[in-house]
Amino acid sequence: MASLYLLIPIAIIFVCIAVAIFIWAVKSEQFEDLERQGYDILFDENEEKQPAQKTDDEQTGKDKQ
């Protein structure tokens, strides 16, 4: 019974800390864009884009007239 006098206040303190962290996360907009992380996995933007290939006229320098 004596241990409950110690454990209940500790549990209440932990709950208060968890609620404070959750409120901070909501106010700092941590939950605004939940889908972006999933898209980052699917579509890797770190790949280097290859330059567009030039046509034969552009390679030889001929102008179309």
N, C-alpha and C positions, 0 to 999 in steps of 0.2 A: 504494500500500500504506500509505503514511503517513497518508492521509486516513481509512482504516478505524479507525486508533487514536483518531481524534477522533469519527468518526460513530457507532461502536458504543456508546461510553459515553453519548453524547447520546441515542441511541435508547432505551437502557435507562432513562435518567432520564425520558424522555417516557412510557414504558410504566408506570413506577412512579407517576408523577403521575396518569395516566389511571386506574389501578387504585385509587389513593387517592380520587379524585373519585367513582368508581363506588361504592366501599364507603361513603363519606360519604352518597351519595344513597340507598342502600339503608337505612342506619341511620336516616336522617332521614325515612323513609317517603315518599320522593318517588314511588315506584312502587306505592303502595297502591291508588289509585283511578284507574285508567287510562281507565275508561269515562265518567267525569263530563265530561271535556272534549268528547267526542263528543256527549253529550246537550246540553251547553250550546249547541252550534252549532244543533242541531235544534229545541230548545225554548227560545225566547227569553223569559226571565222579566222583562225590563225593560218589557214592555208594561203599560200601566196597565189595571187591571181596571175595567170599567164597573160601576157599582152596579146592583143588580137593579131592574127596573122594578116600580113599585108597581101593585097592582090598582086597579080603579075604587073599591072600598070604602075602601081605604087612602087614596086621594087625597082623597075627600070627607069622610073622618073617620067614616063610618058603622060601627057595631059590628054584628056578626052576633048575633042573639038567637034 
